[in-house]
């Protein structure tokens, strides 16, 4: 591959990775701010959760007719937590396109470690 094509691929990978990070942070911030604004305007709409909601419960509450500010803030936090995972996934694919197999391997190991931590934390009971 010529240097200009390789530089273009690397630039696109870096650009896509930065877009994923920015988009995740902006969506997360928007949901949390929107939840705070609703809670400030309609304090009676704040229903404290006794336990952390599951992803299914969170999605169900997000798409219900009534806007729940606490659920919006939880969704924002959840998106913020998954943004680095999406960044690692983007890096794996970007490095694969660049054919940089060493970094594909390293990024894949990091992704497997993150997935293992998520599975482990979901299986552990207090």
MODELLER restraints for C-alpha pairs under 7 A, 6 or more apart:
rsr = mdl.restraints
at = mdl.atoms
rsr.add(forms.Gaussian(group=physical.xy_distance, feature=features.Distance(at['CA:9:A'], at['CA:98:A']), mean=6.46, stdev=0.5))
rsr.add(forms.Gaussian(group=physical.xy_distance, feature=features.Distance(at['CA:10:A'], at['CA:98:A']), mean=6.77, stdev=0.5))
rsr.add(forms.Gaussian(group=physical.xy_distance, feature=features.Distance(at['CA:13:A'], at['CA:94:A']), mean=5.11, stdev=0.5))
rsr.add(forms.Gaussian(group=physical.xy_distance, feature=features.Distance(at['CA:17:A'], at['CA:87:A']), mean=5.91, stdev=0.5))
rsr.add(forms.Gaussian(group=physical.xy_distance, feature=features.Distance(at['CA:17:A'], at['CA:90:A']), mean=6.03, stdev=0.5))
rsr.add(forms.Gaussian(group=physical.xy_distance, feature=features.Distance(at['CA:17:A'], at['CA:91:A']), mean=6.80, stdev=0.5))
rsr.add(forms.Gaussian(group=physical.xy_distance, feature=features.Distance(at['CA:20:A'], at['CA:87:A']), mean=6.32, stdev=0.5))
rsr.add(forms.Gaussian(group=physical.xy_distance, feature=features.Distance(at['CA:21:A'], at['CA:83:A']), mean=6.19, stdev=0.5))
rsr.add(forms.Gaussian(group=physical.xy_distance, feature=features.Distance(at['CA:21:A'], at['CA:87:A']), mean=6.45, stdev=0.5))
rsr.add(forms.Gaussian(group=physical.xy_distance, feature=features.Distance(at['CA:24:A'], at['CA:79:A']), mean=6.46, stdev=0.5))
rsr.add(forms.Gaussian(group=physical.xy_distance, feature=features.Distance(at['CA:24:A'], at['CA:80:A']), mean=6.23, stdev=0.5))
rsr.add(forms.Gaussian(group=physical.xy_distance, feature=features.Distance(at['CA:24:A'], at['CA:83:A']), mean=5.38, stdev=0.5))
rsr.add(forms.Gaussian(group=physical.xy_distance, feature=features.Distance(at['CA:25:A'], at['CA:80:A']), mean=6.09, stdev=0.5))
rsr.add(forms.Gaussian(group=physical.xy_distance, feature=features.Distance(at['CA:28:A'], at['CA:76:A']), mean=4.05, stdev=0.5))
rsr.add(forms.Gaussian(group=physical.xy_distance, feature=features.Distance(at['CA:28:A'], at['CA:77:A']), mean=6.41, stdev=0.5))
rsr.add(forms.Gaussian(group=physical.xy_distance, feature=features.Distance(at['CA:28:A'], at['CA:79:A']), mean=5.69, stdev=0.5))
rsr.add(forms.Gaussian(group=physical.xy_distance, feature=features.Distance(at['CA:28:A'], at['CA:80:A']), mean=5.56, stdev=0.5))
rsr.add(forms.Gaussian(group=physical.xy_distance, feature=features.Distance(at['CA:29:A'], at['CA:76:A']), mean=6.47, stdev=0.5))
rsr.add(forms.Gaussian(group=physical.xy_distance, feature=features.Distance(at['CA:31:A'], at['CA:72:A']), mean=5.56, stdev=0.5))
rsr.add(forms.Gaussian(group=physical.xy_distance, feature=features.Distance(at['CA:31:A'], at['CA:73:A']), mean=6.05, stdev=0.5))
rsr.add(forms.Gaussian(group=physical.xy_distance, feature=features.Distance(at['CA:31:A'], at['CA:76:A']), mean=5.07, stdev=0.5))
rsr.add(forms.Gaussian(group=physical.xy_distance, feature=features.Distance(at['CA:32:A'], at['CA:72:A']), mean=6.17, stdev=0.5))
rsr.add(forms.Gaussian(group=physical.xy_distance, feature=features.Distance(at['CA:32:A'], at['CA:73:A']), mean=4.34, stdev=0.5))
rsr.add(forms.Gaussian(group=physical.xy_distance, feature=features.Distance(at['CA:32:A'], at['CA:76:A']), mean=5.31, stdev=0.5))
rsr.add(forms.Gaussian(group=physical.xy_distance, feature=features.Distance(at['CA:35:A'], at['CA:69:A']), mean=4.06, stdev=0.5))
rsr.add(forms.Gaussian(group=physical.xy_distance, feature=features.Distance(at['CA:35:A'], at['CA:70:A']), mean=6.45, stdev=0.5))
rsr.add(forms.Gaussian(group=physical.xy_distance, feature=features.Distance(at['CA:35:A'], at['CA:72:A']), mean=5.21, stdev=0.5))
rsr.add(forms.Gaussian(group=physical.xy_distance, feature=features.Distance(at['CA:35:A'], at['CA:73:A']), mean=5.47, stdev=0.5))
rsr.add(forms.Gaussian(group=physical.xy_distance, feature=features.Distance(at['CA:36:A'], at['CA:69:A']), mean=6.54, stdev=0.5))
rsr.add(forms.Gaussian(group=physical.xy_distance, feature=features.Distance(at['CA:38:A'], at['CA:69:A']), mean=5.90, stdev=0.5))
rsr.add(forms.Gaussian(group=physical.xy_distance, feature=features.Distance(at['CA:39:A'], at['CA:45:A']), mean=6.62, stdev=0.5))
rsr.add(forms.Gaussian(group=physical.xy_distance, feature=features.Distance(at['CA:39:A'], at['CA:46:A']), mean=6.01, stdev=0.5))
rsr.add(forms.Gaussian(group=physical.xy_distance, feature=features.Distance(at['CA:39:A'], at['CA:69:A']), mean=5.71, stdev=0.5))
rsr.add(forms.Gaussian(group=physical.xy_distance, feature=features.Distance(at['CA:45:A'], at['CA:68:A']), mean=6.54, stdev=0.5))
rsr.add(forms.Gaussian(group=physical.xy_distance, feature=features.Distance(at['CA:46:A'], at['CA:68:A']), mean=6.75, stdev=0.5))
rsr.add(forms.Gaussian(group=physical.xy_distance, feature=features.Distance(at['CA:46:A'], at['CA:69:A']), mean=6.26, stdev=0.5))
rsr.add(forms.Gaussian(group=physical.xy_distance, feature=features.Distance(at['CA:46:A'], at['CA:70:A']), mean=6.41, stdev=0.5))
rsr.add(forms.Gaussian(group=physical.xy_distance, feature=features.Distance(at['CA:47:A'], at['CA:70:A']), mean=6.91, stdev=0.5))
rsr.add(forms.Gaussian(group=physical.xy_distance, feature=features.Distance(at['CA:48:A'], at['CA:70:A']), mean=6.97, stdev=0.5))
rsr.add(forms.Gaussian(group=physical.xy_distance, feature=features.Distance(at['CA:58:A'], at['CA:71:A']), mean=6.53, stdev=0.5))
rsr.add(forms.Gaussian(group=physical.xy_distance, feature=features.Distance(at['CA:61:A'], at['CA:71:A']), mean=6.75, stdev=0.5))
rsr.add(forms.Gaussian(group=physical.xy_distance, feature=features.Distance(at['CA:62:A'], at['CA:71:A']), mean=6.51, stdev=0.5))
rsr.add(forms.Gaussian(group=physical.xy_distance, feature=features.Distance(at['CA:62:A'], at['CA:72:A']), mean=6.90, stdev=0.5))
rsr.add(forms.Gaussian(group=physical.xy_distance, feature=features.Distance(at['CA:88:A'], at['CA:107:A']), mean=6.34, stdev=0.5))
rsr.add(forms.Gaussian(group=physical.xy_distance, feature=features.Distance(at['CA:88:A'], at['CA:111:A']), mean=6.33, stdev=0.5))
rsr.add(forms.Gaussian(group=physical.xy_distance, feature=features.Distance(at['CA:91:A'], at['CA:107:A']), mean=6.71, stdev=0.5))
rsr.add(forms.Gaussian(group=physical.xy_distance, feature=features.Distance(at['CA:92:A'], at['CA:104:A']), mean=5.14, stdev=0.5))
rsr.add(forms.Gaussian(group=physical.xy_distance, feature=features.Distance(at['CA:92:A'], at['CA:107:A']), mean=5.54, stdev=0.5))
rsr.add(forms.Gaussian(group=physical.xy_distance, feature=features.Distance(at['CA:92:A'], at['CA:108:A']), mean=6.29, stdev=0.5))
rsr.add(forms.Gaussian(group=physical.xy_distance, feature=features.Distance(at['CA:95:A'], at['CA:103:A']), mean=6.29, stdev=0.5))
rsr.add(forms.Gaussian(group=physical.xy_distance, feature=features.Distance(at['CA:95:A'], at['CA:104:A']), mean=5.46, stdev=0.5))
rsr.add(forms.Gaussian(group=physical.xy_distance, feature=features.Distance(at['CA:96:A'], at['CA:104:A']), mean=5.93, stdev=0.5))
